[in-house]
Amino acid sequence: MDYLSQVQVQSRRELLKTAACGFGSLALAGLYGQANAAAAFSTLAQRRPMFAPRAKRVIFIFMAGGPSHVDTYDYKPELIRNHDKDIDFTGVRFGTFGKQSKRRLMKPLWDFKRHGQCGQPVSELFPHTAQCVDDLCFIKSMQTEGVAHGPSTLFMHTGATNLVRPSVGSWVTYGLGTENQNLPGFVTLQPSASKGGPRNYSNAFLPAIHQGTAIGKAGQPADEATLRNAVNSAIPHREQERNFRFLQQLNRAQLASRPQDDGLDAVVESYELAWRMQMNAPEIFDISGEPKSVRERYGIGSKATDDFGRQCLTGRRLAEAGVRFIQLNYADESANPRWDQHSNMPLHMNHARATDKPVAGLLADLKERGLLEETLVWWGGEFGRTPFSQSGDGRDHNPRGFTTWLAGAGVRPGFSYGSTDEVGDTAVENPVHMHDLHATILHILGMDHEKLTHRHAGRDFRLTDIHGSVVHEILS
């Protein structure tokens, strides 16, 4: 039984308790209740979580390409001691899949130091984020599906490597709606058109209103990634509103004759949302009114950090405005995604410089404003990278063991969970599969991943398919 059906059953039970006009009236009232429930889930009305939530919203900071965990947060002394030694690895890529072969270990290119009261090791790549480690919860035993960027990116976003499935943000708004009826419930800033593209923020078979709203695109300067044509200065506002209301009357008359047409319903709802956004969204995306000190905190105005700093500050403003799921994308449209250094690992420093200060600025700003207490921040890539070298000074993809971190509402601050083996190749202690992470994120938001379902094509679907366990050890 899917989540919508559960709402319908609850509605019927209440009707059976209160109705007194015979079973004919009960049947009619039941049908009316079903229609209302279906309508509710086709809109973004705020809904109650299944149980007391720890967080109200999520900010997902996606590092496309797969940052190397052994060069960032997963300190491995044995990898340093055994630098340049050849050892046996079981391959996961191409001709080496499932076979053992010799690979040469490569130590991290940057030194590690311990930071904060928790003593978390962080490499020189992230000096600003290192100052926030007492607010971070590290998962150092992540595992995922797929060994190429496309499948693994899809899996991270939808829980499936090759099927059309709803994205995490769509499931979240399906379960909870939004806090602000004047803005979308799910916004993704500057997403990539490749490696899954729109499927990474798609609603798939969920009601179309739950699709993510993309603002800008990867590779576009962040100051150009905004809502275009949101304001019409040629026609007075009162006349615009009168024209719009008349158009919506016609649209809803058409919809009344096709009540089961989810696509048409989504179009009509999108017009309504677009109208409300005209009155509210331009202000949200205009960061010019932010104090200079705040913009500098995010690195706005500095060449290396300006683009991602603008994304992060916009993310904070969207969270403050009540958007339920916000995705920030450090991505591009080149053949090799940002952090994908199969050769020339020193390029990791460029990506760290572009993102470190903005991310740390976001965390500090959220904390100062009291938003971190009700916001879950999720940072990570689609997989990690190997502890052995590739092409001399690069690293290959590694889905068997890598690091992600969470911060804010619902998770233990200054905490590290799980570990990879002595050189950082495979998760060996408390492995956390991507399905487990998805289940945990939904749990923090007050939803049971086994009960948040939607019936499609004769079966109930959920974000975690038939897998996933909540990682209770990381919860606050």
N, C-alpha and C positions, 0 to 999 in steps of 0.2 A: 504494500500500500504506500503510495507516494505521499509527500508532504502535503500537497494540495488536498488529496483525499482525506487525510487525517483531519484537516480543518473542516472539510465537509461533514465528516462523521460527527465531530464535536458539535457542529451546528445542528445536525439532525437530532442528536440526543437532547440538546436544549429545547428544541421544538417539541419533542415527544413529552417532555416534562411539563410544558406550559400550554400547549394547544388543547382546545376543548370543543372543536367544531367537527369532529368526525374524521375518518381516515381519508375521505376525499380532500378535505382541507389540508390534512397533514401531507398528503402527496403533493398538492400544489405548493404548500409552503416549503417542502423539501426541495422541489425543483427550483423554487425561487432562491433558497439558500445556496444551492449548487451554483446557480448563475452568479450570485453575489460573490461567492468564494472564488470562482474562476475569474471574475472581473478584478477582484482584489489582487490576484497574482499576475494579472496582466498589467498592473500599474506598479508604481514605485512607492506605494503607501508604506509608511513605517510599520513594521510588524514586531511583535514580541519575540525574543529569542526563546528557545526551548527550555533553557534554564539560566540561572544568573550568569551573565557574561563577565569576563574580566576586562574586555576591551570593546570599544564601540566601533572601531574602524581599523583599517590596515593601510599602511604605506609600504609598498613593495618596491625596493630599489634593485632593479635588474641589471646585473653586470654581464652583458652579452659576451660570449666567447669562452668563458671558463677561466677565471683567475686561478693562478697557481696557489694552492693552499700551502705548499711547502715553502713558498717564497713570501707568504703574507702572515698567516696566523698559526700554522701548524709546525711548531718548532721541533726539529728532529736532529738531535746531536749525532745519532748514528749515521745519518745521511751525510753530515759534515765530515765525520771521521772516516767514512768509507768513500769519499769523493774519488771518482775516476776508476773505481773498482767495477769489474764486470760480474754481475750476478744473474741468476736465472729468474725470469718473469714469465708468467702465463699471459699470452697476448689476448687483447680484446678487440684488436683492430685489423681488418683486412686480412692479408696473408698470414698473420701471426695468430689469428683467432683460435683460442683454445690450445695453442701449442706453446711449449716452453722454448725460450731462446735467451741468449745472453744479451744483456743491456747494460750500458755503462751509467753508473750513478752520477748525478750532478748535484752538487751542494747548492743551497740557496745563494743567490747572487747578492743578497742584502743581509746585513747583520740583524740579529734579534736582540731586543731588550725587554725586560719585564716592566710592566706599568701598573699603576693603580694599587689599591689595597689588596686586590685579588691576585696581583702578580702575574697577570696574563702576558705571555710573550707576544710581541708584535714586531714585525720587521720594520726597517727604516722606510719602507714604502708608504706607511700610513702614520706619520707623526701626529697629525691632528686627531684622527680616530683613536689613536693610542691613549689620548687624554680622556676618552669616554669609556674605557674598558669596564669600569665599575658599574656602568649602566647596561652592559652588553651580556647576552647569554649565547655562548658559542656552542654550536653542535659540530664536533670534529669527526663525526663518523657517518656523514651523509653518503647515501648510495642512490643511484637512479637507474633508469632504463634508457637505452640508446647510447651509441658511441659516436654518433655524428651530431652536428649542431642542430639540424632540423628536427630529428626525432626527439632529442633530449630537451630542446627548447619547448616543443609541443608538450612533452610529458610534464615538464615543470609547470606549464601554464594550465594544462587540461587533464593531466592524469592518464593520458593515452599517447602513444608514439605515432600512430598512423590513422586514427579514426577521428571523425568529426565529433568532438565532445565539447560541452560548455567549459569556459575558462573559470579559474578560481573566482575572479571578480564577479562573474555572472552568477555563480552559485551563491556567493555572499549576498548579493542584492536580491536574489530569488528568495533567500531565507529571511532576510532582515529588512528589505526595502531600503529607503534612504531617510536621513534626518532632515533633508532640505528639499522640499518639493520644487524649488526653483532651479535646481541643478541636477545633472545626472547623478545616479548613485555610484557609477563606476566610470572613472576617467583614466585614460592612459596617455601620458605625455610623450610625444615624439617616438612612437613605436616604429619598428623596422617593418618593411614590406616583405622581407625575406625570412627564412628559417621559421616558417609557420605563418608569418604575416598576420592578416586579420583573424586567423583562427586562434591566435594567442589571446584575443580579447572578444571572441565570439560567444554568442548565447547558444549556438547550435540549435538543439531542439527545445530549449527553454523558451518561454514567451519572449518575443523579440525585443520588448522594452528593456530586457536585462543585458543587451549587448553593450560592451564598453564604448564610451565616446572618445574617439581619438582626436587629440589636439596636436597639430603639427605632424612632422614625420622625421625619421632618423636622417641625419645629415643636414637638416635645415637649421639655420641659426636660431637659437632659442628665442631671441627677441622678435622673430617673425612667426613663431609658433603660437598663434593665438586665434581667437574666433574672428573670422572675417565677416564683414557685412552684417554685424550684429546690431548696428544702429542705423536707422533710416532718418536722415536729417531733412529729407525732401518733403516729407508728409508729416503734419502735426500728429502728436501722439494719440490724441482723442480719435482722430479719423482712422489711424492705423488700428486702434483697438476695435472700433466699430466694424471695419472691414474684416478683421480677423474673426470676431465673434460670429459674423454672418457666415463666413466660410466654414467655421467649425460646426455651425448648425447644419449646413448641407452635408458635411462629412459624417456627422453623427446620424443623420437620417439615412445615409447610405449604409453606415455600419449596422444600424438597427435591422436592415434587411439581410445582413450577412453576419449574424452574431458569432459564428464559429470561425470567422476569418481572422486568424491571429495576425497575419501580415498587415491587413487593412487596419486592424485595431492598433497595431504598433505605429503605423504611419500617422493615424489621427492623434495618438498620444504624443508622438514625437513633435507634431506641430504645436500641441499645447505646451510641451516642455520648452520647445524652441522660443515660443512667445515669452514664457516666464524668464528664460535665460537672457533674452534681450534686455530685460529690465535689471538683471542682477549679475550675470556672468562677466560683462566687460570690466566691472569694478574688481572682481576677483582676480582676473588675469592681468590687471594693470598694477605692476609693482612699483611704479614711479613714486607713489606716495609713502613707500617704506622709508624709514630713517636711514641715513647714510651708514650709520653704525651697523644696522641690521644687514644691509646689502653687502657691506664689507665682510661681515661674519661669514657669509656664504661664498665669498670670493668673487662677487659680481663687480665688474670693472677691471679685473685682471684677466689677461688674455687666456691663460691656461684654464681658469676656473669659471669664467663668465657663463658659458653655455650651461654647464651642469648646475652651476649655482642658481641660475634662473629657474631651472626645473625644480630644484629642491625647495626654493622659496615659494614657488607656485604650489608645490605639494603641501607645504605648511598652510598656505592660505586656503586651499581646498579642504584640508582637514578641519581647519577652524570654521569653515562654512558648513560642515556637516556632510561632506561627500563620504560615502561608506568605504569605497575601495579605490585607492589612488596608486597608479603605477608610474614610476619614474624609470626611464629607459636610457641607459648608457649604451647606445647601439649605433650602428651605421649601416650603410648599404654596400660596403665593399665585399669582395669575395671572402675575405677573412674577417670575422667579427672582431670587435675591439681587443679583447684580452687573448686572442687566439695566436699565441706566439709558438708556432712549430719551429721557428728559428728566430734568432735575435731576441732572446728573452729580455734584454735591457729595455725593450719597448714597454714592458710592464710599468716602468717608472713614469712614462708619459701618461698612461691611463690613471695611475695612482695620483699624479699631480692634478689631473683634471677632476677627480672625484673625491679625494680625501677631505679637503677643506669644506666643500659643499655639504658632504654627508655629516661631518662633525658639526657644522653650523646648524644643520637641520635638527640634529639630536639636542644640541644645547638650546636652540630656540623653542623646540617643543617642550623641553623640560622647564624652562623659565616661565612659559605661559600656562603650565599645568596641563598641557595637552598630552604629554608622554604618559601620564597616569591613565589615559583612556584610549591611547593609540598604540597598536602593535606595529613596530617597524621591522621589516624583513629584508635582509641584504644577502644577495648571493647570485651565482651564475648557474648555468645549466649542468655543469660538472666541474671537476677539478683538472689537475694536470699531473703527469707522471713524475716520479722522482728521478727517472733516468732521462738522459739527453736524447734529443732528436735533431738531426741535421747539425750536429756540433754544439749549438748553443740555444736550442729550443726544447720544448716539452710537448708530448702528445696528449690527447684527451684521456681523462681518467674518470669513469663513472663509478668506480669501485670504492672510492674513499676520498672525501673532500670536506671542506668547511663552509658553513653558512653561519650567520648570526641573526639573532632576534633581539629586540630591545623594547622596553616600555611595558604597557599593561599586560599582565598575565604571565610574565616569565621571570625567572630568578636572575637578578642582576649580578654581575661579577662572577658568573658561573660558567664552567666548561663541562660539557657532557660528551662522553664517548671518545674514542681515539682510533687512529689508524695504526698499522704495524710500525716497526722501528724505523722504517725509511719513508713512511707516508704513502704507501701504495694502496693498501686495502683496509677498509674499516674492520676492526677485529674486536673492539670493546663497545658494547651497546650500539650496534649498527642502527641507523635511522634511515629508513627508505623514504623516498619522496612521498609515497602514499601516507606514511606516518606523519610527515611534516604537514601535509594537507589536513589530515585528521586533527592534528593538534591545533592548527590555526583556526579551523572551524570550531573546535572545542573552546578556545579562548574567547571566541565571539558568541558563545552560548548556544552552539548547535552541535547535535550529535551527527557525526558523518554517516552513520548507518541509517539514520532516519531522515536525513535531508535528501530525499529522492524525488525523481520525476518519472512518471510512466511514459514510455515512448516505444513504439514498435512492439508492443506486447510484453515488455518487461520493465522493471524499475531500474533506473540508472542513478548512480551517485558519483560524486567527484572521485572517490577512492575505489570505485568499481566493487570488487569483493574483497578488498585488502584494507590495510591500514590499521594502526593502533595509536591511540593518544600517548604521547611521551609525557607521562605525568611527572617524571623526575625533574623536568625543566620548569614546571609551573610554580608560580609564586603562591 
